[in-house]
């Protein structure tokens, strides 16, 4: 079982509070928003705020931290105005992560809005090239998150992720994030032993396990192939506890940070993390 297990924790009262929230729920890995994810404008990050976050991380017991980019950013958009706005917002996110010492920035690739999947994938790769060129000194890796495939969203097939990685000029600077709910909703049957193994093998063949940098642990409220992104608490959706027991015991994924994005709050995540660790112990026994 992995030692890097946690949740997306709140930053109310300041970013420096996030590591303590992680410690309080028994997390060794956390995910945060470095800004309000539902607004374009972001308050500048001060040096003292960044230093306070770094210091809080040191004494928290949290060993892995990642950030999630704003949901407003759509790097697959065919609209040049929205594309430019999204690129600038993403550049700001990269800079904030660098200043905070956060090495991984997970992002949704976005929606093609009628332009077609191929056009959307090409747009994502182009935008990543622009942002990475503007952030040459940033010690931050963007990680494309697989999507559930709602609407015109791209990124719901492994081939989309691989195509982006093939097209970007610096593929070594880009990683991938898998989400258990999104995988299932997009049609990858990870809820059965056979389907799980087939999915992992296909991911390794098409994308490569070496590109996997993070996993979001979420049960699914909707059935296989629904293309609907609705997270459920662990064990209370269509995936069930056996899926997470299988995933946590998989040696191929042992060193990949895994964080909850399930409904609830700190107390709910504390219980779910205890549940997940219990699953791992019973599997080893």
N, C-alpha and C positions, 0 to 999 in steps of 0.2 A: 504494500500500500504506500502511496505517496506520503511524504512528510510535508508537502506544500499544499495545504488545504485550507480554504477560508471562504470569504464572502465579499460581495460588494458592500462596503460599509459607508455610512453617512459622514459628511464633513461639516455638519452644523456647528457653528461657533468657530470654525476655522479648520483649515486642512490639517493642522497639527493634532487635531483630536482623532483623526481617522486611525492611526496606529493603535491608540489606546482602546478604541472600539474593537479592533481586531484582537488585541490581547484579551479583552474581557469575554469574548465569545470563544476563545481557544483557537483562534486562527493563526496559521503560520504563513498565509498568503492573503493579500487583500487586493481589491480593486476599488478605485475611487474616480469620481469626477473631479477634475481640478478647477472647474468653473460650472456655472449654471448651464446644464446641458440643453435647456429649452429656450435659451435666449442667445441672440447673435452677439450682443455686446458682452465683453468680459472685462471685469475690473483688473487692472494691471497687477501682476504678482510682485510684491515687494521682496527685497532681499531678506529682510527679517522673517517674513512669512516662510520663505523657502528654507532658511536656516532652521526655523522652529520645526518644520516638518521633518527635515533630515535628522535632527536631534531626537525627535519623538520616535522615529523609526529605530534608532539605535538601541533604545532601551525597552522596546515593545515585545521582543520575541518574534516579530513578524520578519520573515526572511525573504519574502518575495512580494513585490508591489507592481501593479499595473494600473493604467488608467483607461477609461473608456471615453472615446471622443463624443462630441455633441451629436444628438440624433438629427439635428437640423442639416448637417453636412451631407451633401449629395454629390459625390465625385463622379457619378455616372450620368449626371444631368446633361441633356443636349442644349440647355439654355446657357449661353455664354455669360450672362450676368450672374446667374445662380452658381455656375461653375467657378467663376472668379471669387465670388463671395465664399464659397465652400473651401476653395484652396487657401484663401487667407485665414479663414477660421482654423483650418487644419494646421497651417504653419504656426499659428499662435499656440495651438494645443501641443505641437511638437516642442516649441520653445519652453512652454511652461513645464512639460515633463522633464526636459533637460535640466532646467533650473532646480527642480525638486528632486532630481536624482531618480526619476522613475524611468526604467529602461524600456518599457513596452507600452504602446498605445494601440488599443483595440478599436477598430472602427467598422461600421457597416458600409459596404461599398456603395450602396445607393440604388436608385431606380432610374431606368432608361426613359420613362415617361412617354413611351410610344416609339422611340427611335429604334428599338430592337435590342436584343441581348448582346449581339456582337458589338454594336455601337457603344452600348453601355460599358462593356468590359474594356474596350479600347479607351474610352473616356477615363475610366478609373486609372488605368496604367499611365496615361498621359498626365493626369493630375498628380499622381504619385511622383512622377519624374520631376514635375515643376516644384513640388513641395520639398522633395529630397535635395534637389539642387539648391534651394534656398536655405536648407538646414544642414549644410555639409558638416558642420561642427557638432551638431546635436547627437548625443549618444543615446538615441532613442530609436527603437524599431517599430514601425507601424505593423500591425497584425490584422490582416483581413479576416473578418468574422463570417463564417458561413451563415446564410440567411434562411428563413423559412420559405421564401419565395412568394411572399404576399404581393399582390398587384404586379407591378412591372419591376420589382426588385431583382437585381442580378446577384450572383454569389450563392445561389442555392444548389449549384452543382459543383462537384470537384473540378470539372473541366473549366468552369469560370475562374476559379482560383488559380489553377495552373496557367491559364491563358494570361491572366494579369502578371503572374510571376515571369512568364516567358517574355512578355512585352516590355516590362520595366527595364531601364538601363542599368540599374543596380539591384538585381534580384537578391543579392546577399544581404541587403539592408531591409528586406521585407519578410515578414513571417505570416503565420496563419493561426487563427483561433477557431476551435470547434465548439459548438453549443449543442448539448444533447437534445434539447427541445427542437431546435432548428433542424438538426439532422433528421429527426424523426418526422417532423412536419413536412420537410422537403422530399421525403420518400425513401430515406435510408433506414431500413428496418434494423435498428440496433437493439430492439426489445427481445429478440430471440437469439439463442447462441449462434445459430447458423448465419442469421442476418448480420449480427454484430461482427463476426469474423470476416464475412464478405465485405462489409463496409470498411473495416480497418485495412484489409488487403487492397481494396480499391483505392482508398486514400493514399496508401503508400505507393501504389503503382502510378497514380495520376499526379499527385502533388508531391509526396515524399514525407515520411514521418519526421525527417530531419528539419522540415519547415514548421512543425507544430510547436508553438510557443505558449499556448494557454488553452484551457478547456473551461467552458461555463457549464456548471452542473445544474440542470433544470429538468424537472419532470414536465410532461406535456398534457395540457388540458384537451387537446384535439387529437384525433386518430392519425394513424400513419398516412402520409401523403396529403394531409389537409391543406397544406400551404398556408396555415394560420399560425401566427406566433403568439401563443398563450402559455405562459409558464405556470406550472403547478408545483406545490411543495413536494419534496422528495418522497416518493412512495405513494403519492396521492393522484397520480395521473396514469396515462397509458404506458409509460415506461416501466414503472414498478420498481421495487427494491432490488430484484434480481439483476436488472440492467446495471444499476450502480454498483452492486457487489462485483459484477463481472468486470466493469470498467476499472474499479479501484484495485482489483487484483491483477490487472494486465501489466506485465513487466515492461511492455513497450511504452507505456504511458506513465511509468512510475515517477519520473523526474519532471513531468510537466505540471506547472502550477494549475490548480483547479479551484474555482471560486463559484459560490452559489449566487444566483440572481433570482431567487425564488421570492414569492410574495411573503410579506410579514415584516419583521424587524429584527432587532438584535437578539431578543429572547428566542424568537423562532429559529434564527440561524444558529444560535448556540445549541438548541435541541437537534437541529438537522445535522450539524457537524458531529455531535456525539453519536447520532444514529449512523452516519456514514463511517465513522471510525469503528463503531461496533460491527458493522458489516464486514469491514476489512479484517478485523480480528477473528471473526467467526470463519471467514474464508480460509485464513491461514491455519486455523485449528483443524 
